[in-house]
Amino acid sequence: MLDLYSWAAPNGHKVQILVEELAIPYRLVPINITIGAQHEASYRAINPNGKIPSIVDHDPVGGGPPLAVFETGAIMVYLAEKEGKFLPSQPRERSEVLQWLFWQVGGLGPMMGQAQHFFRYAAEPNPYATARYQNETRRLLKLLDQRLQSREFI
């Protein structure tokens, strides 16, 4: 059994989709980021970074006590390895999957988040920041479109 600490947000959705695809039994533990629940001491004991998502695996590989894992990409790699799906074991194919996973969690996701922040939520308009993040998001989405021209998924 897995506890998935999350909220309805992009990173939380990524892990929940993977858990569903892997058919892993889980319990969803809502962490209401709109009221700052991610900063509570009880959650910070699971995720010292105070972000969502996180998991606690009550049946970790190799046994032992429950294992907490935080950071979206790390959770996804952990679960894919544990279940033996979606992450190839051959170095060339594995490298390709990891490159695109890291591209998403380190590039596309953060750029889209910043673009949305400066466009919708910034207390004061910042045309430079808005343009910078929107342009980088467009560049990354163009790269994604190019990649998907010859395959179903990245």
N, C-alpha and C positions, 0 to 999 in steps of 0.2 A: 504494500500500500504506500502511496505517495501523498504527501500533503503539498498542495500547490498554493503558495501565498501570492495573491495577485489582485489585480483590479482591471476593469475594462479600459485598457490602454494598449497601444501597439505592442510593446514588449511582452506584456502579459498574454496577449492574444497569440503571439508566436509560440510560446511554450505550451499553452493550452491546446492549440491546434496539433502540435507534435505529440502531446500526451494522448490525445484522441486518436491520431493516426497510428500510434503504437499500441493502442488498446490497453493502456496501463490503467489499472484501477487507481482512482485518486479522489481526494477530498479537496474541494476548493475552499480555501480560507481567505475571505475577502480582506484586503488591506486597503482601507478607504484613503487613498492619497489626496482626496479633495479636502480632508480635514487633518491631514498630517499624521495619519496612523503609522506611516512608514518610519517615523522618527521615535516611536515608542520603544522603550528599553526592551520589552519582550520580543519585538520584531527585530531590533538591532542585534539581539543575541543570535538570530538566525542569519541576518544579513547586515554586516557591519557598515555597509555602504548606504543603508537606508533607502533603497530603491526597490521597485518590484520588477520582475518576479523573483521568487526564491522557491526552492523545494526542500522538503525533508523526506528522504527515502528511508522508510522503516524496514526495508529489506535490501540493504546495499550489497553490491557484489562482494563476495568474500565474507559476508556476515558481519557481525559486530554491532555496535550501537548505531542508532539512526545517523544518517549522513546529511548534513545541510550543504546545499550548493546554491550559490548566488551568481548573478550575471547571466543574462539571456544566452549568450553564446556558449558559456561554460555548461549551463544546464542542458542545452540542446546536444552538445557533444557527449556529455555524460550519459544522457538517456539513450541516444543513438548507439553508443558503444555498449551500454548495458543490454539493450534489446537486440543488438546485432542487425540493425536496419538503418538505412538512409546514409550510413557513413561507411564507405568501402574500406576494406583492409589493405588493398593493394596501394602502394605508395603514390603512384601517379594519380589514380582516381581519387584517393583520399585527399591528396594535396589540392586537387581541383575543387572538391566540395568545400574544404576548409577555407580556401581563398575566397570563394563566393560568400560563405557564411560570414567571414571576417569583414568582407567588403560591405555587407549589409549592416552588421552591428557596429562597425566603426566608421562607415561612410554614409550610406543612404539613410539609415534610421536617424542618426544625429543631425544630418543636414536638413531632413524634412522636419524634424522637431524644432530646430532653430528657425527655419523658414516660417513655420506656423506661429511660433512664439512672437517673432518680430512683426508678422503681418496681422495677427489677431489680438495678442495679449499684452504687448509692450505698453507700459504706462505712457510713454511718449513716443511718437513716431521717430523712426531711425531709418531714413531712406537708404543709407549705405548698407546697413546690416540686412534690411529686408531684401534689397537687390542681390547682395552677395550670396545669401543662403538660398534664395529662389533660383538664381542662376546655377549654383552648384547642384541643387536638386534636379534642375532640368538636365544638366550634363550627365548626372548619374542615371537618371531615368532613360536618357538616350542610349547610354551604354547598356543598360538592362534590355531595352528594346532590341539592340543589335545582337546581344547574346541570345535572346529568345527567338531570333529569326530562324535558327537552325536546330532548335531543341525545344522540348515542352517545358522544361524547368531549368533553374540554374543550379 
